Amino acid sequence: MTATAQSTQWVEGNGLGPAHYASKATLGPQDRGREVLHASLRGMIAAAAMTGMRALTTSLGLVRATPPRAISDKSGLSRIVPDKRRRAATELMHWSYGAQGGAVFGLLPDRLRRRSWSGPVYGLLLWLGFEAVVAPRLGLEEARTPRAVERVALAADHALYGFVLSEMRRRPRH
């Protein structure tokens, strides 16, 4: 079989590519496990994309302190991680949280997860959970002194997280 024929089968759902998974009403346990693992990886990559966006919004003065930074400072991470490693530890913490969020997204029903809007909505729901539960419970300054521009910037980076997480793009056809 030629490479073109193989890729056509893959895209049209005759192989084990994404179109194959999308065409299944329900996934088997092994396929579901792969999907959750893949979604976890996408979640980690999406959290890394958020890091880039937050570097921009922080340097523009739109965001005072990023949520991962505020959480790591409040959690005592600063007491156990040396100063020169604190930023890396904070990023690894955020990426692992992103991976966990991706895994949960991967557990959603296929019919919901495959919708083009599902990823950004999921990202915004995570942001609302942070705003409504996590920030107030940890006593973060962001919860006590909200700024509209900061809220918009954080909502946008969570929508970006969901966009990357959901792979909102058409699969190439060969």
PyMOL commands that set and color helices and strands:
alter all, ss='L'
color gray80, all
select helices_A, chain A and resi 3-12+18-23+29-59+67-75+77-80+83-107+110-113+118-138+141-144+148-166
alter helices_A, ss='H'
color red, helices_A
deselect
rebuild
show_as cartoon
